[in-house]
Amino acid sequence: MNWIPKKRTAESNMKYLSEFRDAALVKTLLRNINKTVTGQWNIMEVCGGQTHGLVRHGILDMLPDKIRMIHGPGCPVCVTPVSLIDKAIELCLEHNVILCSYGDMLRVPGTEMSLQKARAAGGNVRILYSPLEAVDIAKKNPDRQVVFFAVGFETTAPANALSVMQASNLKLTNYSILSAHVMVPPAMEAIMGDKETQVHGFLAAGHVCTVMGLSEYEPLVKRWKMPVVVTGFEPVDLLEGIWLVISQLEKGEYQLQNQYKRVVSNQGNRQAVELVKKVFEYRNRDWRGIGEIPLSGLFLREEFREYDAAMKFKDIKVPEAVETECLSGDIMKGKIKPPECPHFGNKCTPEHPLGAPMVSSEGACAAYYQYKMQS
Amino acid sequence: MSKKPGFRLLCPMPEMDFDTITMGHGGGGKLTQDLLKKGVFSLLDNDWLREQDDAATLLLNGNVAFSTDSFVVSPVIFPGGTIGDLAVNGTINDLAVSGARPTFLSLSFILEEGLKMDTFWQILVSIREACAEAGVKVVTGDTKVVERGKGDQIFINTTGIGYIREKAKLGVKHIRKGDAIILSGPLAQHGIAIMSKREGLEFETRLESDTRPLHTICNQLVDAFGESVHLMRDPTRGGTATVLHEIAGQSGFGIDIFEKHLPIDNEVDGACEMLGLDPLYVANEGLFIAVVDSSCADQCLEALKKWEFGEQASIIGTVTDEHTRQVVLNSQIGGRRVLPQASGELLPRIC
């Protein structure tokens, strides 16, 4: 596969990282934050990648007490409905489907089991880095149905749309995607509009904006009068994002700012956006643990229905969902912190998760379980 | 570090009746004998193998270390090595970090029907090369063949025996508060080299596996510093963090690690970022951790740095009586976090 351009070797990546993990810059930013903050502010980092950055580098403990970070719903694996996981499991176990998925999805519990357990039970489950590999598998196995579990936010949607276009160009009849795509701005709006919300400002998800640009966020900022700063994932990015948000809050301002300019442009990646629009349309989507959010999901358009696994296998029954003890909804809305959940660390661990936030590399519970000092 | 390619030219593959392994090669009859004589015995020849008895007879005198390991790596030939030299070095290193000088090895193959004969030959040659480099002898072995689809080309088990060095006094119980934790070289080379060649994950890199025998340097350290070297471990599968966890758990002490002192190749670091992996959890094959008395930490480090592969050796942390049984990483930017225990399969991230 060629997702890494030829000239970009692993080594050339590093310069962009070390500069944004610079200890002196971090100190300066912390000093600025301490000088600026007077009020008590709750800031939500939307993306699970940001949550992990904050915890992994020990940043949460370096922030002044007046700033409380609330971990947002930005973990696509965590919000994927159980019924879709059950469907994926059913397809590979009972219908001879080759089920392809990103690795994060594997351990997330469905009603009766996870994809990992389905694989051990004989299901053909393959971990891939790109849906285009799944198209390739479909090409090489014309007698088998191949389904790609299309999970993710706006970041992974273009590649999944591209896989549908490729399958269509190749006239493949054995490739389809099980779309579980969700969009960030509707979720942010749901949190902003929640009467119980405690969030004062947002760090918006940098990589989502790399694809989509900034245009969707301006109306949110104006309507709900909350500062939003598009932020990256490294320590310097995160601290600068936090500083920009509290600078606005202290002055009583609300604006959209872009901290992640080295990657995010105002217009985003137009080609990618066009591709997504061509293949998908927005409809209401159920978020695991949170509930239905209007126009927050991507579904395949009518003209691509033959590549829609949900349509292709719509008669397949899945087990009735059972009540879960997982409090993921409260965690993703920022109402409780992972260690405040009664199951955290005892009944619920990464090896035996009750819910998705303990599984995914982007999940808030997994981040806390793995990195936070246990006192 | 490239292997000497010239060696292979001296060992052309002998004329074989088959160009792939068949079920018959595991049957114990003529085909098996042919494969052994032309392949294994001719390459690994020594007094014990020449006897061709059911068991090798060894005269052992003194304290010995005894260790076994199985190898299932995929792909079987990767940048910097093959499953063959990996299997030899892997067991040698388990003995080496136990304070022993490896002497004898057993070698068992489980071959999958259809394995290409020239692949098998290349693996055998790398085994011979690794044994010669380390001065160990293969004295007994076995070959079985399983049906196509029941294995993954080739699995190898090696078991080794080595004499414990006189001055070696290694064990978790010797660890003390204040001990220094030394890492012998850069992290994660092997795991990333393997991943760069995995199907569906290929990326451009000059990286090679760090598979190599460690007994010379490990023996030197215990000979020179005796009981001041409290423990040695080689962080293979599960990576450096997993071994640090074992040490903290078994000793009952806590461990502090300093991110800025972790030696890592830029290319490995970049690849880990792209793949969403933490290099502390990625496998190594030619690396060891030494827990040494603080009074001789600097001298140990100096000795290590003189070793051919020890240029980047570094004191990466210390043993403490705080946060017992936990490994805490002091991040580059001054934060602190627990290094968690790895839980199962390494999975790629999705966004």
Interface residues (C-beta under 8 A of the other chain):
Chain A: M1 I4 K6 T9 A10 E11 S12 N13 M14 L17 R21 D22 A23 V26 K27 G49 V55 R56 H57 G58 I59 D61 M62 P76 V77 Y102 G103 D104 M105 L106 R107 I127 L128 Y129 S130 E133 V151 G152 F153 T155 T156 H207 P235 T349 P350 E351 S361 E362 Y369 Q370 Y371 K372 M373 Q374
Chain B: G200 L201 E202 F203 E204 T205 L207 N266 E267 V268 D269 G270 A271 E273 M274 G276 H323 Q326 V328 S331 Q332 I333 G334 G335 R336 R337 V338 P340 S343 G344 E345 L347 P348 R349 I350 C351
